[in-house]
Amino acid sequence: MNTHERPQSDVTSTKAAWEERGTSEAPAACIETPSGKRHQALQRKLNQRPAVQSLLQRQQDVSQSPRVVARKAQASALQSRQAAPAGNGPVVQRFTVEDGYRVSEHRTLAVQDQAESKDFYATPAEINRSNLILAATESRVALQAGQAAPAPLAGMQAVTPVPRNPAQPLFDVNECIDVAKQVMGTGNIHAIYQAGAGGAVSLGEQTTDPSNLDVLNVIARHLADNANVTPQDLIEDQRALADEEEGAASFQFSFGGVDVETDSVRKASAALTEAIPVKNLRIALLREHFEDSNERQPRVQQRLANMFGAFLAQHGQEQGEPRSVNAWSYLLQDYFRAGLRQERDAVSARYMEQAADVTDARSQQVGVNAHARPEPGESYAIVPSRDRTEEDGQMWSFHFAAVIARDGADSVTLENYNRYTGAAGNTQWYFDMQGPEEQSFHEKHRNTVAGALTLRMGAPATADLRAQTLQGLPQPVSEEVAVRIQQARTRAELAAIHADVMGAAPEQGADTL
């Protein structure tokens, strides 16, 4: 992939968060999410863990203790932090711009209204909560409260990001995805989809490598073609393109009236002798493009088989010196690459040219684009749905921005992008504020990435993290908090529960998740 350096004239523009990725990073290995059955099994496994059983039993044993009354504050604190689901009505709360500052919905957060600002202000309560969350997710970053904010931001304090470990610099990177990972405290990044406002959350291990556009293009295809799209639709179709299918044969597809389902390349070749009479072509197709690259992936094999008919009609009658297997393989590689790109371009065009209200409604059904709502400890990511072209000019491959604070529909991000200046760019981090609709991260950046899609990115809540969260809270833990911990789907959600409970018990420290 060609790399494009940011034009110097654009450094202070409102598009300053555009990000460029090269091809050096390998794509993610797979796309995966717990199904309903797997999620139930996970809960059973959690309940069987001795540490969790012990804590839950102690809760029952002391349920009548006077100390339980004090712990009721945990549930109240937690409930007060849960934002009401966004409705479909015309009223939408959003940040306002006042005296040169973007001020959040409930006036607890503010960022200077300029590109790449280093001026961020927050109330002491929000600073404390964000620090508890960032500590719980093992973020490299802590937020240091400074002097009182200017008069228009009464009740807030200046906020400076500092390294949690004083022996380290704040960041030792400046590329957007790497900065986001250091803020989030994890490299285990999943797309977090949500079934409508306030709906169930589903996670899929998500590639953001532009060289694996087929997986990202799945999202655009469903937004363009599927009026009833669900998070599970996205996850299952992405997994089919990236993972081997359990129980599938090595070769499983139909071509030329022949149904192939076998683990033997020799048997598959024999079955296709009449349909594909050129032996070296058959071997190249089966061995190089099905077995080596897409073994036990029936949907991918069928997709390529559907494209192969036109290739065979054009090249199937050899003239002159017979081609070798390698020669056929390279010819097929170029053909499939061009065909897949054409398919992606067509899907992305349908998605981008669709009526805005239709796209927005479908985006809300799965929690993407303007409806992607990462929590503190998670990140925005805007990614492409198609290949870049020469006409795209200075478009970038993707951009990440980690969330460090949230007030209702408004969030504050700490971010950077590849400065192409080495370590000198590591100190050029900046804050930004994202809101709903036209103030959203997606709306700000949608014209900077080819066929743009905005996702919420974060890490999953594992059984071990749930047990650790439960053990790290003052005991006894209220029943409501224990249930919330068991139901949490993301690491950030566990960190938020931890922060809200510990915020009601300021004498306690912040454990890490």
N, C-alpha and C positions, 0 to 999 in steps of 0.2 A: 504494500500500500504506500502510495506517495505520502510524504509528510508535508504539511504546509505551516510555515512559521507565521505567527500572528503579525499582521502589518503594524509597524510602529505607531501609525496614526490612530490605531484602534485601541491602544492600551488603556485609555481612560474612558472609553465608551461604555454605554450601558450593556453592551454585549461582552464585557470584559471577562466573563466566566466561561468562555468557549474553551473546549478542551480537545487536544489532539492526541490520539493514540497511534503508535506504530504497530508493527506486526510481530514484535518480539515476544509478546505474552501469549501463551497457549490458551485456547478456549477452555472453558470449564468442562469437566468430564461428563456431567450428566445433568438432567433436569429431574427433580424428584420432590414429592411432597407426600405427607401421610394421607392415605385415603381414610374414609370414615372408620373402616375396620381397624386399620393400623393405628389410628388415633385412639380408638377404644382400647386397643392392646397396650398402647403406651400408658394410658391412664391406669390400667390394671397393673402394669409393671411398676409404676410409680407408687401405687397404693401398697404394693408388696414389699417395697424397700423398707428394711428394718428401721432406719432412721425416721422415715416419714410415719410409719406405723406407730413408733414410740411417741412421736410428738402428737399425733392425732389422739392417741390413747390418753396422753396426759391432759389434752384439752377436755376430753370427756370426764376424766377424774376430777378436774378442778372446775367443772362448769358452774358449780354453785359458789365458788370462792369469791370473796369480796374483790379480789384483784381483777376478776373478770370485768367488773364494772369499769375499771380504769381503762381496760383494753378496748372498750367499746369505741374509744376515740380513734382507734386504728381504722375501723370500718367507716366511721364518719369522715375521716380525712381522705380515705381512698375514694369514697363516693363523691366528695366535693370536687375531686380532680377530674372526674369522668365527664367529658363534654357531651352535651346532648347531641344526638345525631342530627346532621344537617337535614332540614326538611326540603320540600319541593316548592315552598312558597316564594314570593317575590323578595322578601326581606333577607339580605345577606350581610352579616357583620363583616367588616374588613378594617384593615389598618387605615389610619388617616395620616395626612401629612400636615404637620403643625410646626410653624417656626423653624422650618428646615429639618424636621425630624419625622421619620415614620413611626407612628405611635400605635401600639397594638390595641386590640379590641377592648381589653379591660385596663388599659394604661399601666401594664406591668413590664412592658418591654419597649425599647425604642432604639432605632438605628439612625444615624445621620443620613439624610436623604441625598446621597451622592454615590457615584460609582466607586466600588472598592473602598468603602469606608472602614476605618479602624476604630470608629466611635460607636460603642454599644453601651446601653444603659438598661438597668433592670432593678426591680424592687429587691430588697434583701431576701424576701421569701423565695422569689424566683431564682436568685443566685444560689441560695442554699439548696433548693430542690434540684437544679441542674447539676450542681456539684455532686450531690448524692447519686444521681443517675450516672454521671460520667465516671465516678469512682467505682460504682457497681459494675459497669461494663468494662472496666479496666482501660478506660480512655487514657491516652498519653497526656490529655489536656485537663487542666483545672481552671476555674474562673475566679479571678482575684477581684474582690470589691475594692473600689477606690473612693475618691472624693465624691461629694454630693453632685448630682446632675444639675445642669442649668435649670433656671427657674421654671421654664415651661414643662419640665419633667419632674416636678416636685414628687418626692417620695422615692425616687430612683437613685442609684449610684452608678458611677462609671465602672465598666467591667473590662478587665484585661485578661486574655488567655495566657496562662503560664504553664510550663512543663510540670507535670505531677512529680517527676523525678528531677530535682534541681541539678543533677549531674548531666542531664541531657538538654539539648536545645528543644525549643517548643516543637519544631518539625525538622526532620532531616530529609524531607522530600518537598516537591512543590507540584507534582502532577496531581490532578484533581482526585483521581481514584485512590491514590496512595495517601493523600492528605485525609480523605474521608475515612479510610480504614484506620488511620492513627487516631482520629477523633472518636470513631465508633469503638475502637478497641478490639476489632476483629477483622480477619480477612475472610471469614466464612459468610459470604454475602448471598442472600436469597432475595428474589422478588417477593414482595408481600402484596397479595391481591386481597380485595375486600368486596364481598357481595353486597354492594350498595352501601349507602350511608348507615353506619352503625351495624352492618351485617357481619357475618362470620368471616374470619381471616383464614386464608390459605397461603402456604409458602411453597415456592418452587425454586430449586437451585438454578440460578439464572446466569447464563453467559452474557457478558456485555462486550465481548470481543467482536469488533466489526467484521472479522473474517468468518464468523459463524452467523451470518445474517439470516439464514433460513429459520433459525429458532426465534429470532426477534420478529421476523416477518409474520410468524404465526399470530402474534398479537394484532397486527394491522389487518390480517385477513379476517379474523373474527370480528373486529370492530367494523369492518366494511360489509361483511356478508352475513353475520349472525345476529339477528335482532334480539335473540334471547341468550346472548353470550353469558357464561358463568366463569368464575375463576378456574373451576375444574376443567372446563373446556380448554383453556389456555395451557394449563399444566399438563394435561394428558397428551395434547397434540405436540407440545414441546418435547416431552419425554419420548414420544414415538420417533422424533427426528434425531434425538441425541443418545438414546439408550437402546441396548439390545432388549428385545421383547422376551419375557420369560416364557419358555415352552415353545418358542418359534423354531422352525428349522433354519439351518444355515442359509438355505435358498428357499424362498417362499414368495412366489409371484406368478402371474399369468402373462403369457405372450404368444401371439400367433395361434390362439386357440389351444395352447398347451398350458396346463396347470402344473407348476413345478413346486414340489415340497420335499426336499431331501437335504441331508447333511453332506452328501457326496458331490463334489464338483464333476466327477466323471459321469454320475447318473444324470445330473442336471444337463450336462453337455449332450449326452445321448438323447435325452428327451427333446432337446431343441434342434436336433440335426436337420430336420426338414424345415423348421421355421427359420433357422439361421444356418444356411448351408456352408458358410466359410468357417472352417474349424478354428483358425487362429483368432477370428473375430469373436467366436463363441467363448473361447478360453479367456480372451482379454476382458470381455464383459463380465463373465462369471468370477474369474479369479481376481482380477485387478480392481473391479468396481463394485462387486457385490460381496465377495468373500473377505477381501482385505480391508475394505472401508466401511461396508454396511452389512456385515454378517448379522443374521438374526434380527433384522430390521425390516419386516415385511412392507411397511408403508413406504419406506424410503426406496426399497427395491422396486415396488410397483410404480412409484412415481418415475423412476428412471426407465423402467420397462415401457411405460406409456410414451415417453419421449423417444425411445429407441426405434420405433417403427419408421419415423421419418428419416432417421440416420441410415437405417438399413436400405430403404428405398433409394437413397442417394448413393450409398457406397457399397451396397451388398454384392454387386456384380463386379468382381475384380478384373482388371485388365492389366496385362503385363506382369512384371515380377510380383509374386505374392508378398503381401506385407507380413512382417513378423508380429508376434504377440505384442511386443513393446510398441511397435509402430501403431497398431490398432488401439492400444491402450492410450497413447498420447492423443490420438485423433478423437477417441471417445471422451477423454478428459476435457478437451477444448469444447467439444459439442455439448456435453452435459453442463459445463460451467456456463456457457452462453445461454443455454436453455433455462437453467435455474435462475440466472440473473434476469432473463426476460420475464419469467413468472413472478419473481419478487417485484420487479418494476411495475407490472400490471396490478398486483395486489396493492402496492403502496400508492399507486395513482388512484385506485378506487377509494382507498382510505382517505387520502388527502383531499380529493375532490368531492367527497360526500358532504351533504348538508351539515353545517356546524352543529345544529341542534341534535341531529341524529347521532353524530359522533360523540357529542357530550353525554347524551343519555346512555349510550352503550359504555362509554368510559366510566360512568358512575356505577354501572352494574358490576364492574370488576375492580374499581378503585385505581384507575390509571389516569394519566394526563392531568388535567386540572383537579381531578379527584384523588390523586396520589397524596397521601397525608402522613409522611413519616413523623415519628415521635422523636424526642430527644434520645440520642444514642443510635439513630437510624440515619438514612440519607436519601436525598433525591438523586435520581439518575435519569438523564435524558439520553436516549439511544436511537440509532437509526433503524428504519425498516427497509431500506434499500441501499444499493451501492451509490457512492458518489460519482458524479460525472464532471467533465471539464466545465460544464455550465454552472456547476454548484460553486465554483470559485473558492471562496474562503470558508466554506462550511467545515465544521469540525466533526470528529468521529463521535464523541459523546462528552458529557460533563457530569460530574458528581458534586454534590454539596451536602455536607453533614449538618444535621440539625442539633443545636445545642440548647434550645429553649423553645417553648411553645406557650402561647396564650390563645386559647380558643382556636379559631381558624388561621391564626397568624403564627409564623415560625421564624426563628432567627437561625441563619446558617453561618458556619465558619468554613471558609473554602479558599482554594487557590487554583491555579492552573499551570500547565507546563510553560515556564518562562523562557526556556531555552538559554538560560544563563547559568546553569549548574547550581551550586549551593547558594549563590547570591539570591536566587529566587525563593528560597525557603522562608524568608522573612516577609514576603509580599502577600501574606494571607490577608483576608478581609472578611467583614461581616455583610450580610444582606438580610432583608426581611421579605418573606413570601406571605401572600394572603390568598384569598379565594378568587375564583373566576379570573378576571383580567389581571389581577395582581399575582396570580399563581406563578410558580417556577416554570410550569409548562408554557404559559403565555409569554413569559419573558424570553424564553430560549427556543421556542418552537421553530423559528426561522434560521437557527444556527446549525441544525443537524438535518441530514437528509431523511425525509419521511418521519419526522420526530415522534417519539413515544416517550412519555415520562412515567417512571416507575418509582415505587417506594421500595427501598432496599434495606435489609437488616438481617439479623441472625435469628435462628429458631430457638424456641424455649425447649431445652432437652429435659429429660427426666432428672438428670444430675443437677441441672441448674435450678429446677423447681425444688428439689430436696435441699440444695444449698441455700436458696432464698428463704425457705421455711425455717431452716436451722439458724439463719443469721438474724432473725427478728427476736425482740424481747418476748419472753414467754410469760403466760400462755398466749398463743396467737388466737385472735378471734376467729370464729367459724367462717365468717364471711371472707376474711382475708385468706384463710387456708383454701377455701373453695376457689377464690380468684387465682391463687397461685397455681392450683391444679388445672385451671381452665386456660391459663395464659398460653398463647401460641408463639410469642416472640420474646427474645432476650430483653428488648427494651421495655416490654410490658412488665416483665419481672422486676427490672431495675426501677420502674416507676412505682410499683407496689412497695418495693423496698424503701424508696425515697419518701413516699407518703407516710409510711408507718414510722420510719426513723425521724421524719420531720416532726412527728407528734411526740417523739422521745429524744429531744436534742442532746441528752447526756450520752447517747449511744454513738459509736463511730459508724463509719460506712464500710461494710465488708464488700469484697469484690465478687462478681459473678463470673 
